């Protein structure tokens, strides 16, 4: 974590926060070594065998290339600029706390660790947190349209493990393939609106699976004994207990349908 505090003679504090990590760069293929170099990547893409629409975007100079250029280099630059500008002023009605965390794209270790830091800073400098601003890129229909999200969303990442019955591949009906069972669970839960709630006209995103695989360590000619997967549930108003009850029901429904079929 990186943090900075512009302190004034008051307690009220505004937090500017963002993450400084990005997702993986493996999808850049042989260009991954320059995935973070905006200009070098743009030049390399211009000489690659790409579609005409991509080449037109490169020539137009209206598009930004490079992993993390918008999420989150832009946020980092903007917030540092605000902090520098505010620090140059002698007066101010609030304290300004800058917080940059890592691991947002995976397990949120940075943000979870930041909770302790925020608590310590609050006590040490006698702060009263009144507002937190997270800078994220947004999508709009025009250059004039700006998007502001108010509030926050909660997240769960349930893990589902399926247990099969071992059999030889030549006799699959004598056993239960854990992958087949998990596939049915995935089908029943993925994008299911029962796990999306609505509040004040805003609907939470539909659930989507992030991981699904067998738990074999090596290949053999037996069916899969165990498989596992996990998915994201973003929710606004429902309780974790309500969601877990729905997930349990959907899993049982998938298992029942699987047994009816086989």
SVG drawing of the C-alpha trace seen along z (x, -y; Angstrom):
<svg xmlns="http://www.w3.org/2000/svg" viewBox="-36 -29 46 79">
<polyline fill="none" stroke="black" stroke-width="0.4" points="0.0,0.0 1.0,-3.6 -0.5,-6.5 -0.2,-10.2 -2.0,-12.6 -2.5,-16.4 -3.5,-17.5 -5.5,-20.6 -6.7,-22.0 -9.8,-19.8 -11.0,-16.2 -13.1,-15.7 -11.3,-13.7 -11.9,-12.8 -10.2,-9.6 -9.0,-9.2 -8.3,-5.6 -7.5,-3.3 -5.6,-0.1 -2.3,0.0 -2.2,3.6 -3.6,4.9 -4.8,8.2 -2.3,10.6 -0.5,9.8 -0.4,13.3 -3.1,12.4 -0.7,10.0 1.2,13.0 4.6,12.0 3.9,8.4 3.7,8.9 7.1,7.5 5.8,4.1 2.3,4.4 2.8,1.5 4.7,-0.7 1.9,-2.7 3.8,-4.2 5.9,-1.1 2.8,1.1 0.9,-1.3 3.8,-1.2 4.0,2.6 0.3,3.0 0.3,0.6 2.8,3.0 0.9,6.2 -1.6,8.1 -4.7,6.7 -8.2,5.9 -8.8,2.7 -11.0,1.3 -8.2,1.7 -5.7,0.0 -8.1,-2.9 -8.4,-3.3 -4.6,-3.4 -4.3,-6.1 -7.1,-8.2 -5.2,-8.9 -8.5,-8.7 -7.7,-5.4 -5.3,-4.6 -3.4,-1.4 -1.5,0.5 -2.4,2.7 -3.6,0.6 -3.5,-2.7 -7.1,-3.4 -7.5,-0.9 -5.6,-2.1 -2.8,-4.4 -5.3,-7.1 -6.7,-7.0 -3.3,-7.1 -2.2,-10.1 -5.4,-12.0 -5.4,-11.5 -1.7,-12.3 -2.5,-15.5 -5.3,-16.4 -3.1,-15.7 -0.3,-17.8 -2.6,-20.7 -4.3,-20.5 -1.0,-20.3 0.2,-23.4 -2.7,-25.4 -2.3,-26.8 -5.9,-26.4 -8.6,-23.7 -11.8,-22.6 -10.9,-18.9 -7.9,-16.6 -7.1,-14.7 -5.9,-11.1 -4.5,-9.3 -4.5,-5.5 -3.2,-3.2 -3.6,0.5 -2.5,3.7 -4.2,7.0 -7.6,5.5 -7.8,7.8 -7.4,11.0 -8.0,11.4 -8.3,7.8 -5.5,8.3 -4.5,4.6 -8.0,3.2 -8.5,5.7 -5.2,4.8 -6.0,1.1 -8.9,1.4 -6.3,1.7 -4.3,-1.1 -7.3,-3.4 -8.2,-2.6 -4.6,-3.4 -4.5,-6.7 -7.9,-7.7 -6.6,-7.3 -3.2,-8.7 -4.3,-11.9 -7.8,-12.2 -9.5,-11.8 -13.2,-11.7 -13.8,-10.0 -16.7,-11.7 -16.3,-10.6 -14.3,-8.0 -13.8,-8.4 -12.6,-5.5 -11.4,-6.5 -12.3,-3.9 -12.7,-4.1 -16.2,-4.4 -18.1,-3.8 -20.2,-6.6 -22.0,-7.3 -20.1,-10.5 -17.2,-12.6 -19.7,-14.9 -21.3,-12.2 -19.6,-11.5 -20.6,-8.7 -20.6,-8.9 -21.5,-5.8 -22.8,-6.5 -22.6,-3.9 -21.0,-0.5 -21.7,3.1 -20.9,6.2 -19.3,9.3 -19.3,13.1 -17.2,15.8 -18.8,19.1 -16.9,22.3 -18.6,25.4 -17.0,28.9 -18.6,31.9 -17.9,35.5 -18.3,38.2 -18.1,42.0 -15.0,43.5 -15.3,45.7 -13.2,46.7 -13.6,44.5 -14.9,47.5 -17.8,47.8 -18.8,44.2 -22.3,45.1 -21.1,47.2 -19.8,44.1 -20.5,40.4 -18.2,38.0 -17.7,35.0 -17.0,32.7 -20.4,33.5 -22.1,32.8 -20.2,29.5 -21.1,28.5 -24.8,28.9 -24.3,26.7 -22.5,24.1 -25.2,24.1 -27.9,23.6 -26.1,20.7 -24.3,18.8 -26.1,15.6 -29.1,16.6 -31.2,13.5 -32.2,15.1 -28.8,14.1 -29.1,10.5 -31.0,8.0 -32.6,4.6 -32.5,1.5 -33.5,-2.1 -33.8,-1.1 -30.2,0.3 -29.7,4.0 -26.7,5.9 -24.7,7.7 -25.6,11.3 -23.4,14.0 -20.6,15.4 -18.1,18.2 -14.4,17.5 -13.0,21.0 -14.0,24.5 -11.9,27.6 -11.3,31.2 -9.0,31.8 -6.9,34.6 -3.2,34.1 -2.3,36.4 -4.0,38.0 -5.5,41.5 -8.3,43.5 -10.7,43.1 -13.6,40.7 -13.1,37.6 -13.7,38.1 -13.7,34.5 -14.2,31.1 -14.4,27.6 -15.3,24.1 -16.0,20.7 -18.1,17.7 -18.7,14.1 -21.9,12.8 -22.2,9.0 -25.2,7.9 -26.8,4.7 -29.5,5.5 -29.8,9.2 -28.0,10.8 -25.3,13.5 -27.6,15.9 -30.4,15.3 -27.9,15.7 -26.4,18.9 -29.9,20.4 -30.6,19.6 -27.3,21.0 -27.9,24.2 -31.3,24.6 -29.9,24.1 -27.1,26.6 -29.7,29.2 -31.9,28.5 -28.9,29.1 -28.0,32.4 -31.7,33.6 -31.7,32.8 -28.4,34.5 -29.7,37.7 -33.0,37.6 -31.0,37.4 -28.5,40.2"/>
</svg>
